[in-house]
Amino acid sequence: MESKDWVAGISKSDAGRYSRQLLVDDFGVSGQKNLKNTAVLIVGAGGLGCPVATYLGAAGVGTLGIVDYDRISLDNLHRQVAYKEDQVGQSKSQGLADNVKLQNSGVTTVVHNVSLDSSNAMEIFKNYDIVCDCTDNVATRYLINDVCVLLNIPLVSGSALRWDGQLSVYHYGPDCPCYRCLFPSPPDPSSVTNCNEGGVLGPIVGTIGSMQALEVMKIAAKLSTTLAGKLLLFDGREGKSRTIRLRKRDPKCAVCGDEPSITAPIDYMLFCGAGAHDKIENLKLLEPSVRVNVHEYQEIRSAARKQFLLDTRPPVEFEIAHLPEAIDITLNECRSLQAEELSSRLGVDSQTSDVYVICHRGNDSQRAVKLLKEKLGSIHFRDIIGGYEEWALKINDEFPLY
Amino acid sequence: MVSVKVLFFGEAFQLVGKREETVEFPAETDYEELRRIILEKYPALSKIEKVMMLAVDQEYANPGDRFELERFTEIAVIPPLSGG
């Protein structure tokens, strides 16, 4: 035997670079080699997508595809930690792929700078072994689920809002349910809160995204201890997590059941009654006669001696900024309080004829006007179109946009 | 009847305004009755009725399942989160 002979399980450069994870039981050389041969698709380059991409790139995944049509904005940066201030306005999918490549040049990155929909999802997904759902809306979650089932790809699904996170692996193994087995019909769109409205803390998406990356590494390494068939609930406020054992695959499931009715992607906006994004919808619930724009309200408040303005936003938003005359009565309180309580909170009496209603962007204020008209019929309630956001854009650019 | 802890996650917490509360249930019951009692006691949850999962002692409850509840049983009300 020559002194230069040896048996290599892994290249010298990979052994050096990944030594600390090669040393971990049950991952080791075979896990590393499998990870290098795995192509992972991340849908959504936001608060979840950033840690998923960053950790998988660093760990040496073979190919990382990133789907996102959106651009980086300043209010993303508190949680989407892969992006820098000078990247605001740039493509998220490109920015995240660049970041991964900078950290580990050995990873192949594929940028899908598109809005994922029924027409392109099959074509994009078919080249990947594992998909991560890091999206922010219900319609896209059903689309991703269905396409993963149709192409038989395991799905690592994370989600987060406020202080809470959820994590599961769908469609991985014969008994494992898919998202549709658990939620055959979509939620009522009015009951869905997204991060733009409800907010979310960076470390919550950071925790869930990091755990998604870990699930991908376990699937790639062919470990049997994944979250398939289980749902992890993370409560960051209490520092607690619980793992729920889920149902088995539903034989009657519309997509992964024994006789599926869905055999190709469907129209998910129609199915969910909501768009495939987390942007705020502009509702028109009221007649123009019960609405004023911000310019009209500015004239009204400068002409009147005392103006009644009801602010429907939750206390955390009221605290960010409000007009001095605003009285905080939330939309929920408009719903639950009796007429007398509402009158006394507002400080109105039998002489009061006009009350204006304002919220963040002009949707809840319309809902509130409808509720208030029922309870206090003698008062003329009108909402301010576009809310404080419009006020900040058109009347007072010092007013905080959030 | 037996007093059992009910936990509210995510949007269920937002709607009910409490993280947990003790609720009386018949000791022998089933999935349908659990749902009915919870929705009657917390009508605000009707908003998420279509997507509301129940888990009894950390195990997903299926329609038709029967339960024998005990003092330390925990029932979780879990709607999906969709943000990210």
HADDOCK unambig.tbl for C-alpha pairs under 7 A between the chains (distance, minus, plus):
assign (segid A and resid 46 and name CA) (segid B and resid 84 and name CA) 6.75 0.50 0.50
assign (segid A and resid 47 and name CA) (segid B and resid 84 and name CA) 5.89 0.50 0.50
assign (segid A and resid 48 and name CA) (segid B and resid 84 and name CA) 5.77 0.50 0.50
assign (segid A and resid 134 and name CA) (segid B and resid 84 and name CA) 5.92 0.50 0.50
assign (segid A and resid 135 and name CA) (segid B and resid 83 and name CA) 6.84 0.50 0.50
assign (segid A and resid 135 and name CA) (segid B and resid 84 and name CA) 5.47 0.50 0.50
assign (segid A and resid 136 and name CA) (segid B and resid 82 and name CA) 5.70 0.50 0.50
assign (segid A and resid 136 and name CA) (segid B and resid 83 and name CA) 4.17 0.50 0.50
assign (segid A and resid 136 and name CA) (segid B and resid 84 and name CA) 4.58 0.50 0.50
assign (segid A and resid 137 and name CA) (segid B and resid 82 and name CA) 5.46 0.50 0.50
assign (segid A and resid 137 and name CA) (segid B and resid 83 and name CA) 6.14 0.50 0.50
assign (segid A and resid 138 and name CA) (segid B and resid 82 and name CA) 5.83 0.50 0.50
assign (segid A and resid 159 and name CA) (segid B and resid 81 and name CA) 5.76 0.50 0.50
assign (segid A and resid 159 and name CA) (segid B and resid 82 and name CA) 5.53 0.50 0.50
assign (segid A and resid 159 and name CA) (segid B and resid 83 and name CA) 5.41 0.50 0.50
assign (segid A and resid 159 and name CA) (segid B and resid 84 and name CA) 5.08 0.50 0.50
assign (segid A and resid 160 and name CA) (segid B and resid 81 and name CA) 6.14 0.50 0.50
assign (segid A and resid 160 and name CA) (segid B and resid 82 and name CA) 6.79 0.50 0.50
assign (segid A and resid 160 and name CA) (segid B and resid 83 and name CA) 5.13 0.50 0.50
assign (segid A and resid 160 and name CA) (segid B and resid 84 and name CA) 5.20 0.50 0.50
assign (segid A and resid 161 and name CA) (segid B and resid 81 and name CA) 6.80 0.50 0.50
assign (segid A and resid 161 and name CA) (segid B and resid 83 and name CA) 5.59 0.50 0.50
assign (segid A and resid 164 and name CA) (segid B and resid 10 and name CA) 6.35 0.50 0.50
assign (segid A and resid 166 and name CA) (segid B and resid 81 and name CA) 6.89 0.50 0.50
assign (segid A and resid 183 and name CA) (segid B and resid 51 and name CA) 5.88 0.50 0.50
assign (segid A and resid 185 and name CA) (segid B and resid 50 and name CA) 6.82 0.50 0.50
assign (segid A and resid 186 and name CA) (segid B and resid 51 and name CA) 6.88 0.50 0.50
assign (segid A and resid 187 and name CA) (segid B and resid 48 and name CA) 6.60 0.50 0.50
assign (segid A and resid 187 and name CA) (segid B and resid 50 and name CA) 6.13 0.50 0.50
assign (segid A and resid 187 and name CA) (segid B and resid 51 and name CA) 5.76 0.50 0.50
assign (segid A and resid 191 and name CA) (segid B and resid 47 and name CA) 6.06 0.50 0.50
assign (segid A and resid 191 and name CA) (segid B and resid 48 and name CA) 6.32 0.50 0.50
assign (segid A and resid 194 and name CA) (segid B and resid 82 and name CA) 6.94 0.50 0.50
assign (segid A and resid 194 and name CA) (segid B and resid 83 and name CA) 5.14 0.50 0.50
assign (segid A and resid 195 and name CA) (segid B and resid 83 and name CA) 5.60 0.50 0.50
assign (segid A and resid 205 and name CA) (segid B and resid 84 and name CA) 6.80 0.50 0.50
assign (segid A and resid 243 and name CA) (segid B and resid 58 and name CA) 6.67 0.50 0.50
assign (segid A and resid 244 and name CA) (segid B and resid 58 and name CA) 4.50 0.50 0.50
assign (segid A and resid 244 and name CA) (segid B and resid 59 and name CA) 5.32 0.50 0.50
assign (segid A and resid 244 and name CA) (segid B and resid 60 and name CA) 6.58 0.50 0.50
assign (segid A and resid 245 and name CA) (segid B and resid 58 and name CA) 6.23 0.50 0.50
assign (segid A and resid 245 and name CA) (segid B and resid 59 and name CA) 4.71 0.50 0.50
assign (segid A and resid 245 and name CA) (segid B and resid 60 and name CA) 5.90 0.50 0.50
assign (segid A and resid 246 and name CA) (segid B and resid 59 and name CA) 6.33 0.50 0.50
assign (segid A and resid 246 and name CA) (segid B and resid 60 and name CA) 4.89 0.50 0.50
assign (segid A and resid 247 and name CA) (segid B and resid 60 and name CA) 5.79 0.50 0.50
